[in-house]
Amino acid sequence: MAAVAVAGATGGVVALTRGRSPRRSAPFAAQVAAEAPTTQLARPAPEVGNVVPGPVNGLPFTRDEAKAWQGRRPLAVIIENSTDARPQSGLSEADVVYEALAEGGITRYLALYVTNTDAVRVGPVRSVRVYFLDWLEEYGAVAVHVGGNYHALDRIGPEAVPDLDQSYTGGTTFERTSDRVAPHNVYTSTDRLWAAADAAGYGPPLEFESWTFKGDAAYGEAASVRTLRLGFLGDPGYVVDWTYSPTDNSYRRAVGGKPDIDRGNTTQVKAKTVIVQEVPYQFFGRESALDMGDIGTGKAHILMDGTEIEATWTKPSTTGRTVFTDAGGRPVPINRGQVWVEVVPPGSAVTF
């Protein structure tokens, strides 16, 4: 296997400002304007006969099946990934999952639920960070979390983010289980969350631009890659391994040297497409909070069909979709099914 050290998308230095009136600093905003190309994404694919494609995962649904999710906003749930939180519930049933550093070498997940027709138990739910807001606002999603650092919380109101914070959401939307100690024991479910979102008036869903999807066939000239290891900041408990399975053309996930098992259904987490997005970061503010240069452009690697495609990511604004393009500047079509976006920092080991 070949190892590559990830370089920062902007040379490893990002000028960012967060505070009571959170905004990107002028130098970074100017850099974004200069570097980020304009890429047109397709709107959600139209219905073909009786088939309606899912807007996030591209999977086909009948018109009757699609009615269950067409009138509601996506849910963006912040899920913990400390060793005390494993195994988690609900990751295998999300449409897309983002993994990124939260503090120290510990990663955290943003799991997006859109097309689920059955109730999914989700957790443990934890606190939100500013860059998770950048990603969930691409979908007009409801932010689901347990508090957060003040930099993130200060953005929710001014940016009109639909919000379900366990700290302020009443009723039975969230629960604390007795089989785990706090703070690793807050759980919820998609049916309760959508009910709470309806009660809060969070609807109808916003129209967001969809990625381009394809069937299970290799895309263009791509190198054969069957394994992927992500080191993040080097803590062995958070090393991620993805292994290609040709039987179902998917990638099976392990974390900390063990298969990543969904507690809710006892299945190993797997994805049809794994995207490695190289994003620079820095610490800022009185809390030394982590922030990421996720608005702009940088390098990416897309794994699907047992191959790896070198790509470029572009995100023009907080609410703008992150687009992944090939060497010719065309959006890379990805496989229909669950997508994982692994956001890795500068200097992190990425081994194919």
LOVEXBA-684421 format. One line per field, with one value per residue (C-alpha): x, y, z; residue in three letters; residue number from 0. Coordinates in pm, whole numbers. Layout:
N
c1 X,... .
c2 Y,... .
c3 Z,... .
loba ALA,... .
vexdren NUM,... .
% end
This chain:
352
c1 0,112,90,42,62,-230,-137,-367,-595,-470,-112,-193,-270,-626,-724,-1061,-1250,-1527,-1695,-2018,-2077,-1926,-1798,-1506,-1217,-1165,-838,-1000,-1313,-1096,-907,-1231,-1354,-1028,-984,-1331,-1452,-1819,-1967,-2326,-2494,-2802,-3122,-3270,-3322,-3676,-3915,-3888,-4208,-4296,-3940,-3837,-3463,-3358,-3210,-2909,-2836,-2982,-3165,-3488,-3827,-4178,-4401,-4590,-4267,-4135,-4444,-4320,-4013,-4085,-4267,-4015,-3677,-3364,-3238,-2871,-2781,-2450,-2334,-2049,-1749,-1547,-1462,-1723,-1993,-1938,-2115,-2340,-2697,-2830,-2513,-2581,-2922,-2823,-2830,-2490,-2242,-1968,-1677,-1451,-1235,-1421,-1155,-804,-776,-1141,-1374,-1749,-2022,-2291,-2549,-2809,-3149,-3384,-3546,-3597,-3949,-3900,-3814,-3440,-3294,-3001,-2725,-2541,-2619,-2355,-2270,-2242,-1941,-1930,-1822,-2105,-2338,-2165,-2243,-2598,-2698,-2624,-2938,-3157,-3149,-3268,-2971,-3006,-2759,-2697,-2565,-2237,-1953,-2064,-1921,-2165,-2462,-2423,-2469,-2794,-3031,-2886,-2861,-3216,-3099,-3390,-3278,-3360,-3124,-3183,-3112,-3428,-3650,-3926,-4140,-4004,-3798,-3474,-3400,-3108,-3049,-2946,-2702,-2445,-2308,-2354,-2271,-2261,-2626,-2854,-3064,-3354,-3524,-3605,-3983,-3969,-3737,-3960,-4260,-4072,-3964,-4327,-4439,-4172,-4291,-3973,-4107,-4154,-3813,-3584,-3485,-3115,-2892,-2827,-2505,-2496,-2549,-2470,-2504,-2241,-1988,-1638,-1613,-1351,-983,-947,-680,-772,-791,-935,-839,-824,-677,-728,-505,-658,-422,-266,-466,-503,-852,-972,-790,-1048,-1021,-1243,-1222,-1378,-1627,-1679,-1982,-2201,-1967,-1942,-1683,-1696,-1584,-1368,-1262,-995,-904,-1253,-1549,-1780,-2109,-2439,-2590,-2941,-2933,-2603,-2476,-2135,-2139,-2072,-2088,-2129,-1906,-1633,-1507,-1187,-1195,-873,-958,-719,-802,-697,-785,-933,-1112,-1108,-1208,-937,-1221,-1152,-1252,-1207,-1151,-1440,-1553,-1323,-1157,-912,-819,-1038,-1024,-1338,-1351,-1618,-1635,-1298,-1124,-994,-1057,-855,-1094,-1132,-1387,-1549,-1787,-1872,-2058,-2210,-2528,-2365,-2332,-1989,-1917,-1660,-1521,-1280,-968,-1190,-1399,-1704,-1901,-1806,-2115,-2119,-2286,-2643,-2651,-2498,-2215,-1946,-1745,-1422,-1288,-916,-678,-338,-65,-308,-194,-413,-308,-446 .
c2 0,354,621,990,1276,1512,1874,2160,2270,2624,2545,2452,2808,2932,3278,3239,3448,3317,3502,3660,3776,3473,3525,3426,3669,3898,3735,3393,3526,3686,3363,3170,3412,3384,3008,2854,2776,2797,2451,2382,2089,1915,1966,1648,1405,1404,1116,845,649,542,591,885,910,996,1349,1256,889,851,529,465,490,446,753,616,548,895,1064,962,1186,1450,1682,1693,1846,1632,1560,1626,1443,1498,1154,1091,873,854,498,521,587,271,96,375,338,450,513,231,377,737,867,1032,1052,1309,1229,1507,1593,1740,1783,1648,1340,1240,1244,1303,1228,1425,1171,1294,1123,1199,896,664,522,329,480,469,485,728,807,888,1248,1509,1876,2066,2243,2533,2329,2080,2377,2453,2103,2066,2406,2270,2060,2301,2031,2039,2048,1778,1802,1841,2193,2297,2542,2905,2968,2718,2811,3179,3102,2906,3197,3456,3199,3071,2711,2479,2353,2067,2105,1848,2122,2309,2056,1940,1629,1285,1374,1275,1025,933,560,383,140,411,695,1061,1229,921,824,1066,893,977,839,973,950,1154,1409,1461,1497,1760,1939,1951,2084,2355,2455,2344,2282,2245,2119,2343,2246,2167,2063,1692,1515,1320,946,641,264,19,60,206,576,669,597,512,330,2,59,-203,-63,276,372,713,812,1150,1275,937,806,432,433,655,501,414,128,80,-252,-315,-601,-706,-921,-612,-343,-164,-71,-215,4,-64,183,138,-197,-345,-381,-81,-241,-53,-128,-79,-364,-544,-502,-372,-18,-3,254,252,559,689,1043,1165,1546,1725,2033,2258,2350,2572,2643,2978,3175,3155,2786,2698,2563,2372,2529,2413,2581,2394,2689,2715,2442,2157,1799,1493,1119,927,551,346,29,-82,221,561,887,1198,1492,1852,1974,2315,2484,2846,2949,2827,2712,2616,2245,2087,1965,1701,1735,1533,1654,1795,2000,1774,1665,1306,1079,861,529,514,424,543,797,866,1189,1157,1506,1474,1740,1848,1598,1311,981,856,509,325 .
c3 0,-67,199,128,375,333,274,364,83,129,214,572,685,721,839,1011,1259,1483,1766,1878,1521,1349,998,779,785,487,372,364,194,-74,-120,-156,-422,-612,-592,-591,-944,-1029,-1082,-1176,-1003,-1130,-938,-789,-1075,-1217,-1175,-1438,-1469,-1117,-985,-766,-684,-331,-329,-111,-176,-527,-440,-633,-460,-589,-586,-288,-97,-180,-34,311,288,22,261,545,615,646,996,1073,1394,1571,1693,1933,1846,2166,2266,2544,2283,2080,1931,1805,1683,1345,1144,898,812,738,380,422,713,767,1000,1126,1426,1722,1990,2034,1815,1870,1573,1562,1309,1136,1015,768,750,461,299,598,602,928,1265,1332,1682,1683,1930,2141,2046,2134,2088,1761,1608,1360,1058,1109,1059,729,604,736,597,248,286,484,751,1111,1349,1617,1906,2279,2318,2160,2193,2192,1845,1696,1915,1831,1461,1487,1552,1312,1032,1097,1133,1224,1563,1799,2095,2369,2621,2516,2340,2568,2576,2496,2189,2364,2638,2861,2886,3204,3039,2971,3182,3094,2864,2642,2688,2498,2234,2008,1697,1355,1403,1724,1563,1260,1492,1696,1377,1260,1599,1577,1230,1053,705,421,304,105,-246,-251,-535,-564,-637,-963,-926,-1135,-1134,-1013,-1292,-1288,-1374,-1633,-1581,-1213,-1013,-846,-470,-234,109,276,614,774,1064,1157,1435,1506,1804,1730,1879,1593,1298,1032,782,477,291,-48,-79,-444,-355,-306,-446,-112,150,502,788,1092,1362,1627,1473,1515,1275,1311,1418,1430,1771,1633,1383,1465,1106,1005,873,499,221,-155,-186,47,-9,157,174,266,475,672,1030,1318,1681,1775,2048,2424,2414,2161,1951,1632,1301,944,611,456,245,-55,-256,-208,-289,-250,-316,-414,-354,-531,-740,-600,-751,-642,-830,-758,-736,-630,-376,-393,-150,-236,82,406,233,-100,-176,-167,-521,-614,-967,-1180,-1363,-1641,-1397,-1429,-1118,-1041,-1045,-735,-664,-541,-172,154,122,381,369,569,645,719,850,722,804,852,707,422,307,6 .
loba MET,ALA,ALA,VAL,ALA,VAL,ALA,GLY,ALA,THR,GLY,GLY,VAL,VAL,ALA,LEU,THR,ARG,GLY,ARG,SER,PRO,ARG,ARG,SER,ALA,PRO,PHE,ALA,ALA,GLN,VAL,ALA,ALA,GLU,ALA,PRO,THR,THR,GLN,LEU,ALA,ARG,PRO,ALA,PRO,GLU,VAL,GLY,ASN,VAL,VAL,PRO,GLY,PRO,VAL,ASN,GLY,LEU,PRO,PHE,THR,ARG,ASP,GLU,ALA,LYS,ALA,TRP,GLN,GLY,ARG,ARG,PRO,LEU,ALA,VAL,ILE,ILE,GLU,ASN,SER,THR,ASP,ALA,ARG,PRO,GLN,SER,GLY,LEU,SER,GLU,ALA,ASP,VAL,VAL,TYR,GLU,ALA,LEU,ALA,GLU,GLY,GLY,ILE,THR,ARG,TYR,LEU,ALA,LEU,TYR,VAL,THR,ASN,THR,ASP,ALA,VAL,ARG,VAL,GLY,PRO,VAL,ARG,SER,VAL,ARG,VAL,TYR,PHE,LEU,ASP,TRP,LEU,GLU,GLU,TYR,GLY,ALA,VAL,ALA,VAL,HIS,VAL,GLY,GLY,ASN,TYR,HIS,ALA,LEU,ASP,ARG,ILE,GLY,PRO,GLU,ALA,VAL,PRO,ASP,LEU,ASP,GLN,SER,TYR,THR,GLY,GLY,THR,THR,PHE,GLU,ARG,THR,SER,ASP,ARG,VAL,ALA,PRO,HIS,ASN,VAL,TYR,THR,SER,THR,ASP,ARG,LEU,TRP,ALA,ALA,ALA,ASP,ALA,ALA,GLY,TYR,GLY,PRO,PRO,LEU,GLU,PHE,GLU,SER,TRP,THR,PHE,LYS,GLY,ASP,ALA,ALA,TYR,GLY,GLU,ALA,ALA,SER,VAL,ARG,THR,LEU,ARG,LEU,GLY,PHE,LEU,GLY,ASP,PRO,GLY,TYR,VAL,VAL,ASP,TRP,THR,TYR,SER,PRO,THR,ASP,ASN,SER,TYR,ARG,ARG,ALA,VAL,GLY,GLY,LYS,PRO,ASP,ILE,ASP,ARG,GLY,ASN,THR,THR,GLN,VAL,LYS,ALA,LYS,THR,VAL,ILE,VAL,GLN,GLU,VAL,PRO,TYR,GLN,PHE,PHE,GLY,ARG,GLU,SER,ALA,LEU,ASP,MET,GLY,ASP,ILE,GLY,THR,GLY,LYS,ALA,HIS,ILE,LEU,MET,ASP,GLY,THR,GLU,ILE,GLU,ALA,THR,TRP,THR,LYS,PRO,SER,THR,THR,GLY,ARG,THR,VAL,PHE,THR,ASP,ALA,GLY,GLY,ARG,PRO,VAL,PRO,ILE,ASN,ARG,GLY,GLN,VAL,TRP,VAL,GLU,VAL,VAL,PRO,PRO,GLY,SER,ALA,VAL,THR,PHE .
vexdren 0,1,2,3,4,5,6,7,8,9,10,11,12,13,14,15,16,17,18,19,20,21,22,23,24,25,26,27,28,29,30,31,32,33,34,35,36,37,38,39,40,41,42,43,44,45,46,47,48,49,50,51,52,53,54,55,56,57,58,59,60,61,62,63,64,65,66,67,68,69,70,71,72,73,74,75,76,77,78,79,80,81,82,83,84,85,86,87,88,89,90,91,92,93,94,95,96,97,98,99,100,101,102,103,104,105,106,107,108,109,110,111,112,113,114,115,116,117,118,119,120,121,122,123,124,125,126,127,128,129,130,131,132,133,134,135,136,137,138,139,140,141,142,143,144,145,146,147,148,149,150,151,152,153,154,155,156,157,158,159,160,161,162,163,164,165,166,167,168,169,170,171,172,173,174,175,176,177,178,179,180,181,182,183,184,185,186,187,188,189,190,191,192,193,194,195,196,197,198,199,200,201,202,203,204,205,206,207,208,209,210,211,212,213,214,215,216,217,218,219,220,221,222,223,224,225,226,227,228,229,230,231,232,233,234,235,236,237,238,239,240,241,242,243,244,245,246,247,248,249,250,251,252,253,254,255,256,257,258,259,260,261,262,263,264,265,266,267,268,269,270,271,272,273,274,275,276,277,278,279,280,281,282,283,284,285,286,287,288,289,290,291,292,293,294,295,296,297,298,299,300,301,302,303,304,305,306,307,308,309,310,311,312,313,314,315,316,317,318,319,320,321,322,323,324,325,326,327,328,329,330,331,332,333,334,335,336,337,338,339,340,341,342,343,344,345,346,347,348,349,350,351 .
% end
